[in-house]
Amino acid sequence: MSTDGNAAPTVAIETHGCKLNQADTLKLSRTFAEAGFRHVDTGEPVDVYVVNSCTVTHVADGKARHALRAARRRNPNATIVATGCYAQRSPEELRDLEEIDLVIGNAEKSTLVRQVVEWMGLPDDIRPIGDELKHTPASVSRTRAMVKIQEGCDQVCAYCIVPKVRGRERSIPVDQVVEEVACRVAEGYKEVVLTGTQLGTYGFEWPNTSLRGLIQSVLSETAAPRLRVSSLQPQEVDEDLLECWSDKRLCPHFHLPLQSGSDAVLKSMRRRYTSKEYADAIRLIRDRVPGASITADVIVGFPGETDEDFQRTYELCDSIEFADMHVFPYSIRPGTTGAHLSGQLLSDVKTLRVRRLLGLAQKQSLDFRRGVIGETRFVLWELNPVGEPDSDEGLRWSGLTEDYVRVAAAGETGLGNRITPVRLMSVDETGVLAELINLASH
C-alpha cells in the first residue's frame, strides 16, 4: 500500500467495450482523483485496480476474467474491483473468482469510489472536499472526451444483453450535458464524443427536447473544436437532424449498426427497420453530408440465418461500400430472446461467414482510404508518438481525421493534442500516411 505517510493511494482503470464505458471510466477517474487517489498506468504497481467490463459476447466475458486475474498476479496486495456490464449481469459469477475483492455493477457505479475507500479502510483525510479538481484532467493519455448524454435501452433486440445491464432509457438534461462538455473543453480536450446506447431517442422524457436540439446547444454554447456523435440507428436519421452537420465542428462520420441485410433476420432480431430503410438512410446521409464516412456493425450467424440470408447481408454491404465494418459472430447471451431460439448455427458455419464478410470489410476499408489520397484533412494528434526526436526517422505521430481516418505522420515534438492540416499521401496497413502542411494549431 502507498497510503503510508503523505503518499496518495494509486489507482488504475482498465476499460473494455464501448464508448459508454469510456465515458463511465472518465467519471470514475475524476471521482478517484477528488478522493485523493493518484492515477497510474495499468502496467504499473498499484493499490487499486478496476476493470470496467463489457459483456456483449462470451469473448468479452473471458477478456474481463483474464484482465482481473492478470491484475491480481501483477499486484498481489492490491484491491481488485470488477465493475461494468459483466459485473451487472453476473455478479455472483465474478464473486466466485478468488482474485476479486469487490464486484460493483452499473447500478452501483456512482458509489464505487466510496465502496473502495471503505473496503481499504482509508482515512477521511485523504478525501479533499470541493471543486478544486473539477477542471483537472483525470488522464493525460486521451485527446477525446466521451460525454454520456443518455443511458439504457428500451429496444430489447433479441441478441442484446444491454437492456438488462444498462436499464431503461433515460436522458441527461441538456444543461448538464452542455456544462460537462464545457468542462472537458476547459481541461484541454479538443474533441468531445456524445455517447449513449440510443442517442436518437435523446430527450423523449421532456417536451421540445431532441438530439438535434442538444447538438445545437452544445455547438452554440461551448467552444468545443470538434464534436462527434458516436452512433445512430437508421430510423433516427432524418433531414432535420442532418442539418446540424452544416456546422463544420460536427465530424462527418456516421456509425449506423446494420446487424443484418436480411429482412427476415432483422425481424427475428427485433430490429426496427428493413434493409431498404437502412439503405435509404445511407443515401440521405450521403446526399446531405457529402463526403461523410459511414461505418457499421454486422452480426453473422444469428439463429435461423440461412445461406440466402447471409448472401443478402453480403450484397447489401457490398452495395453500400462502408468506410469500415465491425463484424461479429453471433454469441448466445443468457437472458436474451435469442438464447432460446431454434436454429442455432454451428460455430464452423459462423466462422466461415465471418471470414467472408471480413474480407469484404478489409477491401472496402482499403478502397475508402485509397479514395482520399491527395486530399486535405485536419488531424487531432494523439499524445504518445513512436520513435525518438533525434533519430533519422524522428517522431511518428498518430491521430484521427474528422471523418475517422487513422493517419500517421512524421513530425517534431509538440503535436500531441493539436489539430493540424495534413495532405493524405499513401495507404499503409492500418491507415493513411500523411504530410504536415503546416504546424499552425487550430
N, C-alpha and C positions, 0 to 999 in steps of 0.2 A: 504493500500500500504506500502511496505517496502522500498520505494525508497527515503525516507527522509534521510537527512544526508549522511553518508557514506555507509548505508546498501544497499546491492545489491538487485535488484528485484528478486523474486523467480519464478521458472517455474517447472511444472510437465507435463510429456507427457505420455498419456495412449495409448498403441499401440494395435490395433486389427488386426487379419488376418495373412497374410503370412509373410515369411522371408524377402520378398522385402520391406514390410512396416517396419520391424525391422531395415533393412539397412537404410531406409529413416529417421527413428527416431534417429539412431546413428548420422547421419549427422546433423539433426536438433539440437540435443543435443550439438554438438560441436559448431555450429553457435551461439546458445544461449549463451554458455559459453564465446565465443570470444566477444560477445556483452555485456558482463558484468553481465549476469544473473547467479544466483546460483540455482542448481538443487536440488529439494526435492522430496520425495516420493509422490505418488498420493494421499495418505491419509492425508497429512499434509496441513495446511493452505498455500495458495499460491497466488501469484499475477497474474500469467498467467497459465491457464490450457488448454492443447492442447489434443484433441482426434484425433489420426491418424486412420481413419476409414477404414473399409472393406465394400464392397457392393456385395459380391459374392452371397449372398442369402438375402431374406427378413428378415431372422433372424438376419443376420449381421447388416442390417439397424436398426432394432429395438434395438440391443445392443448398437449401436452408439448413438441413440437418448436417451436411458436410461442413458448412461455414461455422456452425455452432461448435461442433466437435473440434475443428481446427483452432478456433479461438481459445478453447479450453486447453488444448495442447500447448499453444504458444504462451498462454497466460494462466498457469495453474492456480494462482491465488486471486484471480480477478472475479468480479461479479459478472456473470454471463446472462444476458437478457434476450429472450425471444419475443418479438412483437410483430405487428403487421398482420397480413391476411391469413397466413398459416396458423399463427397463434390464435386468431379469432375463430377459424374453422375447427381446429383440432387441438385445443389447449391440453387435454389430458394426454394425447399422443406425445406432445413435446415435454410435458412434465415427467413422462416416463424416462426421458433421456437424463442420465445422471450428470451430464456436463452442464445442464442448465440450472440456474438459480431462480430466475423469475420468468414467468410466461404472462405477457400482458397483451391482450387483444386490442383491436382497433377501438373498441368501445371504451377502453380504459387508457388510451394513449395519452390523453390530456393529463393523467395522473402519473405517468411513467416515471418522470424525474423524482417526484415526491416519494414514490414507492422505492426507488433505488436508494435515495438518501436514507430512508427509514431502514431498509434492509441492511445497509452498510453501517448503520449506527453513527452517522456523521453528525457533528455538532451543528447547531443552528447558525453559528457564526461564520460558516463557510458560504452562507446563502445571502448575498447582498440584496437589499431591498431597493426598489426604484427602477427608473428607466435609463440608468446611465449606460447600459449596454445595448439599448434599443437600436441604435444606428451603427453598431459594430458588426461587421461581417462575421458570421459564425464559422465560415470556412473560406480559405483563400484559394481553394482548388477549382472553383467553378466561376464561370463568367455569365452563366444564365441562371436566373432565379425562377423556380417553379412556384407559382402562386395559385393556391386552390380556390376556386370560385364556387364549387359545387361538390357534393358528396352523395354517394349512394346511387341506386338504380332500381327503377320500377319495371323494367322491361321483361325480366325473367326469361331470358333466352335459354333454350333447352340445354345448352352445353356449358353454361356460365355459372360459376360459383359466386360472382361478385355481389349479387343482391344479398346473399347470406352473410358475407364478410364485411360489406360496406353499408348495409342497411337501406332504408328507403331514401328516395331522392329528397335533398334539401339544399337550398341555395344559401350562400353567404351574402349578406346585404351589400349593395353597391358601394356605400360609403366605406365599409370595412375593406372591400377589395381595393378601392382606389387608395386608401390610406396605406395598405400593405405594399402596393406597387410603388407608391411614392417613397416609402421607407427603403425598399430594395434599391431603388434608383439612387437615393441618398447614400447608400452603402457603397455604391460604385458599380453595381450590376448594369451591364449595357443591354441586356436582353431579358425580358420577362415573358415567361410562358404561362398562359392561362390554362390551368389543368382542372380536370374533374372526370367523373365517369360518364355523365350525359350532359355535355356542355350546351347542347342545343335546347334543352328544356330549362335552362337557367331562368330563374325569376318567376316560375309558374305560380308560386305562392302569393305573389303580390300583383296588384293592378299596374298596368303600364310599365312593366319591367320585363326585359328580354336580354338575350345575349348581345343583340345588336346595340341596345341602349347601353349595356355595360361597356362594351368595346369603345363606343363613342365617348363615354365618361372617362375612361382610362386615358384615351388619346388626348382629350381636351384638358384634363385636369392634372396630368402628370407629364414629366419631361422624359419619359422612357424613350431611349433612342430606337429600340426595337421592341415590338410586341408580337407574340406568336400565339396562335390558337392550337392547342395540342391535337385535338381530333374532333370530328363532326360525324354524325350519322347522315347518310344520303338524303333521308326525308327531311332533314333540318336545313338543307341548303336551298335558299331562295334568293331572288333578286335583291330584296331589301337588305338581307344580311351581307350579300356580296358587295353592296355599295360601300361598306366600311373599308374595303381594300383599296379605295381611291386614295386613302392616306398611305403614303409610301413607308411609314414606320411599321405598318402591319405586314408581316412577312408573307410573301406569296407562296406559301406551302400549305397544302391541304392533306390531312391524313383521314381517309374515309374507309373504315373497315368494310370489306366486301363479304368475307366469310365463305360465300359460295356463289357460283354463277348459274346454279340450277334453281329454278323457281320451286321445284318440289322439295329440294333440300332446305332452301330458305324458309319455306313454310313449316317444315318439320323442326327447324331451328327456332321458330317463332320470331324470325326477323320481320321487320315491319316495312319491307319494300320488296319489289320484284327486281329481276335482273335488268329489265328495261328502265325502271325508275332509277336504278343505280347509274346506268349508262347516261340517262338524261341529266342527272346531277353533275356528272363529269363534264358533259358538253356545256352545261350552263356555266360552270366554273371557268372553263377554257375560253368561253365567249366573253365573260365579264371581267376576268382577270388574266389577260393574255400573258403567256409565258409561265404561268403558275406550275409548280411541280406538284405531282399528286402521288401519294403512296397509299398502300393498303395492307390489311391483314387478310389472310385466307386460311381457313381451316380445311384440311384434307382428311377424308375418311370418316366423316360423320356417319352414324348408324343409318344403314339403308342406302348410302351413296352408291349408285351403280357406275359402271364404266361410262355410260352415256351422261350421267350427271357430272362426273369428273370432266368429261370432254367438253361439256358446256362451260364449265368453270374455266378450263384452259383457253377455250376460244374467246370467251369474254375478256379475260386478262390479256390475251394476245391482241385483241382489237383495241383495247383502251391504251396500251403502251404506258404503263406506270413508270415513274422515276425509280421506284423500288417497291418490292413486295416482301412482307414478312409471312412466311409460310410455316404453318404448324400442323403436325398430325393431331387428329382428334384425341383427346385424353379424357378418359372417364373421370368425372368428379362426383364423388358421393354426395348425395343431397340435391343433385340436379335431375331434371326430367330425362336428359339424355342417357343417364346411367341405367335407366330402366327400359330403354327402347330395344326392340328386337333388331336384328340385322347388324350387330356389332361386327366390324371388319377385322380380318386378321392383320396383325402388325406388318407382315410382309407386303400386303396389298397397300397399306398406308405408306409404307416406306417407299415403294416404287412410285406412287403418285406424288409424294412429296419431292422425290428426286427429280421427277419430270418437271414439276412446276417451278422448283428452284432453278432448274436450267433455264427456263423462260425468264425468271426474275433476274438472273445474272445477265442474260443477254439484254434485257430491257434497261437495266441499270447502266450497262456499258454503252448502249445506244444513247441513252439520255445524256451521259457525261460527254460522249463524243459530240453530241449536238450543241453543246455550249462552248466548245473550244473556240477561242478567238474573241469571246465576249468579255465584257467588263462586269465584275460583281464587287460587292462590298463584303468583306470577311470580318467576322468577330473572332479575333485570335485568342486561343486558349493560353493558359498560364505556364505550361510546362514544356518548353521546347526541347528537342533532342539535339545532342551534339555539344560542341564547345565553341565559344565565340572566336577563339584564336586559331582554330583548326582550318584546314584548307576548305572544308565543306561549310564551316560556320554553323550557325544555329538553323535548325529546321523547325518551322512553326506549323501548327495545325489549327484549323478553325472551320467554321461553317458560314456559307453564304446565306443571304436572305432566303433563297429558295432551297436551302438544306443540302447543298453540295459540300461534301468534305473536301477541303483544299489544304494543300501543303505548299510551303514556300520557304526559300532561304532568306534570312534577314538578320539584322543586328539585334542587339538586346533592346528590351523595352516595348516590344509589340504586344505583349500579353494584355488582354482585356481592352484592346483598342479595336476600332472598326476602321479599316483602310481599304481603298480601292485596289483591285488586282486585275490583271489580264489572265484569263484562263488559257493555258498553253498546251497541255497534253494530258492524256489519261494515264493513270497508274493503276495498280491492282485494287486499291480501295477508294480512290477518289480522283482528284484532278491536281496536277502540278500547276502552280501559278507564278506570275511575276509581279512583284510590287510595282505599282505605278508611281506612288509617292508615299511618303511617311506622314502626311498630314492626318491627324486623327479626326474622327468625326463623332 
